[in-house]
Every structure is written in C-alpha cells, then in structure tokens.
Amino acid sequence: MSLDLLVKNAVLTTGETNVDIAVNDGKITAIETGITAESGRVIDAQGQLVSAPFVDPHFHMDATLSLGLPRMNESGTLLEGISLWGELKPLLTVDAVVERALRYCDLAVSQGLLAIRSHVDVCDDRLLGVEALLDVKKRVAPYIDLQLVAFPQDGFYRSVTAEKNLLRALDMGVDVVGGIPHFERTMDDGARSVKAMMKIAADRGLLVDMHCDESDDPMSRHVEILTHETLSLGMQGRVTGSHLTSMHSMDNYYVSKLLPLMAEAEVHTIANPLINIMLQGRHDTYPKRRGQTRVREMRDNGITVGFGHDCVMDPWYSLGNADMLEVAGMGLHVGQLSSRDDIRYCFEAVTTNSARIMGLEDYGVKPGCNADFVLLQAQDAIEAIRMKATRLAVVRRGQVIAETAPRVSALSLEGRPASVNAAHYSPNGNARGSGL
C-alpha cells in the first residue's frame, strides 16, 4: 500500500529512537522500525525529535499585535493594560481584528503551534471581537484548532451588559464559558459571578476556563469557589482556573488544603509564565514575588497544569512570537523546575497537558491519532527547550504546511526564518484591510 507521508529515523518524546511514522488519509497508521512502503513524500528525520504539535491553552487573539494602539502601557501593570484595552475597543473594526489574528495564525503555524484556546472579550455590546474570531476560526480550521472562550473582561457583574453579551456570544458559537471574578467590585460579587457562570456552563454542557485570582492578594481565593462549584455541579474534568497567581502569596497551610480539593474536583490549571512574571509583583520592592502559581505542588497533587502564552504584542505584553518553547523555558525558570523530569514536564505543559485541558481528540504521536506533528531540530524534549529548537517541518493531517532550514550547527543561536507552504496554508490570503 502506498502512503501519503513517511517519516524515517525519528526520535519520539517517549524515548523511542530510530522509528518510522506512516501516514495515510490524515492519520498516523503505524509507528515502527523499518517501514518500506512507497510514499508520496518521505522525510528523513535523521535522529531528530518528532513531537505532537504545540498547544496554547490561554491566549487573547482579539488583542494580539495591537501594541501601541492607541498608546503604550507605561506602567507595565495588569490594570493599566485593562484600561488601555478599554480605550482601544471602541476603535476596533472587524477587518482589523481579523487581519491581525490571521497574521498571528501564520506565525503560529510556522512555530508548530496548531491548537489555541483564545479568550474573546464580550464586554463590547457590538460583540465585534466575537464576530471576527468566529470568522478566523472558520478560515484557519484546516490548520489550527481554535477554541474560543466568552470572556467578560470588565467583569460579569461590574459590566452592566456582560451577562447578556456572554449568553449572546455562546449562542453565536463560542465554545467555552470564561470569567474574571477577581476584577469584580467586591469579593462577594466575584464569588457570585463564579456561581452564575458555572451554572450557565452546566446548563449548556460547556467547558469553563476562568481567569481566576490573577492578583498578588493572598485573600483572592475564588479558585476555592470554582472548585466547590465544580464538585457540586458534577463538572469534574471540564473546568480550568487560569493564572491563579494569588496562590504564590497564600499561606502554606491553606494551600495544603486547597490543592487536594482541586485534585478531587479534577480542576485543571493554566500558568502563563511570560505574563505572570511580567505583571505580578509590581507593588513589591524587595523581596519581589515571581508571580507564577505553584506548578510543582500542583503537579505533585495530580493536577493537570498547562502553560499559556497569553499575550503577544498587545496592551499587556510588548514581546512574544508564538514560540511555546519560550513559554516552557520561562515556566521552568520561574518555577525552578530544573531536574530532568521537571524540564520534560514543562514540555508536556505546552503539548499533552494543554491538549488534555482543551479536550483535543486524536492528539498525539500514536497510531490512530491525527497526523499532526512537528519535526524539531533536537534529540529530546530537554534539548528542544534549551535550544528553542528549529521547527524543521510542521505537519497537519499528513500535509507539510511549514518548513524551516536547519541551523548550521547545534550551538548556533540563529536559525533562518520559517517559510509557510502556501500550497497548503493560505488563510491570510483573503484577509481584509488592516486599519483600526
């Protein structure tokens, strides 16, 4: 039988070496040594790593690449970023949001990032961002699994029309219920918002991903309410708490009670290392808190932890390039996750763990899974993070959609830019005008 694609001499993240990967009809059909079938295309991995694609479980695509509009965030704080986003929202157009999002998706594909969960602000009565990102989701579907979260950026109760708009967004086809309880006017309002949004998700059979306790305040403890509601509504495995940065300041005794409860409720968590280390601790002099939630302790309690990129060149973060290996590298540094097993776990935080959080089906490099994978210029996951490995080839449903020339030497710090295969990947070709 002739194959569509055959990858020879690959190394897998499981530690298997010198294996061949057979692909037909968009699926991995076999992984074994010495496959000799004819194939439409053969890639010699030459002992380099083949990984499942990178996954970003927490991003804001409606704001991406808007840096400097209408001004810069001078303080670098979360609150100024929210205020600045509020200034920008009335100036947005559907065309501009679509154009920027598609440019970001081009970049993501070149980096082997093929699944993204993006929050989309619903506190604009026009629901302009929702309309734009639903359009983007359709355009990039052949290349990227884009999951959208209805996110009341200005607060479920703090914003007068947020509840109505969130329900409208879900009716339009947004996938996940989001929230931001710590941004409500009072702790009581925050707790009420968690309960209200959890009921909406339970009634509709949807997943939940809530910005939760993105604060340095150790008394911001909405994750406890989130955990309780998860258990009481029978939503184990369907709920995620993102950021959870207040946990870095919480009393250790309280955390020793909280984490087992989260594990019991199967509440997933997402840290956003680049943003957490940049935005948190801004009121500290010295010692200055790192900001990232307790990744090691969560892992040790059996809680699934993913790492998100969160922002790229927007009101909150002026850097970023869709590189989930950079995210993993920051996560391991901030969390002091330095053992061999720790570093491999950080690789899982931007691949398998985040895929589990998003509920991706047929994900992985195994027979029967979708033929979505990345050939990295590295011999294992640790080296991939250390070297920010070049993506030699990005494969989606058995088609090579992006390729990059290898670095000249293993010690080189400079790779050549990726080239997206226009024959298979061209969602941005139909992008509309770029204005505001």
MIPAVEX-253200 format. One record per residue (C-alpha): residue in one letter; x, y, z. Coordinates in steps of 0.1 Angstrom, whole numbers, plus 5000, padded with zeros to 4 digits. Example, Ala and Ser with C-alpha at 12.3 -4.5 7.8 and 13.67 -1.06 7.14 Angstrom:
A512349555078S513749895071
//
This chain:
M500050005000S501350354991L501450615019D500850985018L503851065040L506650855056V508951005083K512050795087N514650765116A512750975141V513051015179L509851045200T509251215232T508550875248G512250795243E511750565213T514550605187N515050525151V511350475144D509450545112I506050715111A503550615084V500750855074N497650795053D494450995049G495451245076K496050975102I499150805117T498750445106A501950295120I504950375141E507650105139T511250045127G512049985090I508750075072T509450015035A506150115018E506150354989S505150714999G504151034982R506751215003V509551085026I511151295053D514451165068A514351295104Q517951195109G517551115145Q515751435154L512651475176V509151435163S506651575188A502851635188P502151995179F502452275204V499252385222D498552725237P495652685261H495453055271F495653345246H493953675237M493753675199D491353975197A494154195212T497254045196L499654265175S497854575186L500854715205G500955095206L497255145198P496155395210R499255425232M501755225252N501355075287E503855295305S503455135340G503554775327T500754675351L497754455346L495354735355E496854985330G496654715304I492954655311S492355035310L494355065277W492354785262G489154975272E490455275252L491255065222K487954865220P485755155206L488355205178L488454845166T486954715134V486154355124D488654385095A491454495117V490854215143V490653955116E493754085098R495954085130A494553745141L495353585108R498853725108Y499353575142C498053245130D500653255101L503253295128A501853015150V501852765121S505552835114Q506252765151G504352435151L501652585172L498452415159A495952445187I495052765205R492452855231S491653225228H489653435252V487553695234D486154005252V482354015253C482154345272D481654535239D477954545230R478854515193L480454175200L482854275173G485754055186V483453755187E482253815152A485853855140L487353555158L484453325147D485353425111V489053355118K488253015134K486552905102R489453025080V492152855099A490252535107P492352325082Y495552435100I494752535136D492252405162L491052745175Q488852725206L487153045218V486253155254A483453405261F485453645284P483753935303Q486954135306D485254415325G483554185350F480453975348Y478654205373R480854505370S479954555333V476154615331T475654425298A478354145303E475853875313K473653935283N476653965260L478253645273L475053455265R474853605231A478453505224L477653145234D474553145211M476853265182G479052965186V481753045212D482952725228V483852795265V482552995294G485053245309G485153485337I487353725358P485953715394H488953905410F488054205389E484554245403R484054535427T483854315458M484953965468D481253875472D480453985437G483453775425A482053465443R478553525429S480053565394V481753225396K478553055407A476553225379M478953145351M479452785363K475652735362I475552875326A478252625316A476552335334D473152415318R474752425283G477152135287L480152365281L483752375294V484852655317D488152855317M488153135342H490853405348C491053335385D492953525412E495253695388S496453905417D499253935444D496553945471P496653625491M493053675501S491853645465R490553295468H487953255441V489552925430E488152775462I484652875450L485452745415T486452415429H483352385451E481052455422T482852205400L482151935426S478552035433L477652065397G479451735387M481751915363Q484951735371G487551755343R485652035325V486852335345T490152535343G491452805365S493853025346H496753235362L495953165399T498853395408S497553485442M498553135452H502153245452S501253465482M498853235501D499553085534N501152735530Y498652575554Y495652705533V497352585501S497852235516K494152215520L493252375487L495352165463P493951825473L490451975468M491352095433A492751745425E489551585438A487451815416E489851755386V490152125381H492852195355T495152495358I497052715334A500052925343N501153205319P504853235327L505853525304I502953745316N502853635352I506553715357M506054055339L502854175355Q502854035391G504854175420R504654535406H503854675440D506754495456T510154655463Y512354375476P511954085481K509954075448R507553795442R507853595410G504153575403Q503753225388T501452985405R502652675424V503252455394R505452195412E502952155441M500052115416R501951855396D502751665428N499051665437G498051525404I496551845389T496951895352V498952205345G499352375311F501452675301G499852955280H501453235260D498553475270C499753785250V501853885221M502554255214D499354395230P498454625258W499754385284Y502954245268S505154415242L507154095233G506353745221N506453545189A504153235193D507053025205M505752785231L509252665238E510053015251V506952985273A508152645286G511652785292M510253075312G508052845332L510852625342H513052915352V510353095372G509252775389Q512752655395L511852335377S515352235369S515551855372R515451635341D511951525349D510951885357I512052005323R510351725305Y507251815324C507452175311F507552035276E504351845284A502852175297V502952315262T501951985244T500051695260N498851865292S497452165273A495851935248R494051755277I492852085291M491452185257G489851845252L491551785219E490651455203D493051215185Y496051425196G499451265199V502151075180K500550735181P498850505155G495250625151C495950985160N495651275136A498851315116D499651645133F503251675144V506451885144L509951775135L512351965158Q516052015155A516751845188Q517251495201D514951515230A512451745248I515151895271E517351995242A514252135224I513652375252R517252455258M517952545222K514452685213A514652415186T514152505149R510852365135L512252175106A508852065094V505252125106V502751865096R498951895097R496751605088G499651455069Q500451765048V503751955054I502452315059A505652485070E509352415068T512552575081A516152525072P518252365100R520652575119V524252555107S525452395139A523952265172L525452565190S524152835167L521753075182E520453195149G518053005126R516753105093P513153225092A510352975086S508652965052V504952875052N504052635024A501452845006A500252544986H498652405018Y498452705041S496953035030P494253165054N495653515054G495553545016N491953665019A492553895049R490754225047G492054575054S494254645084G493054985098L492055015134
//
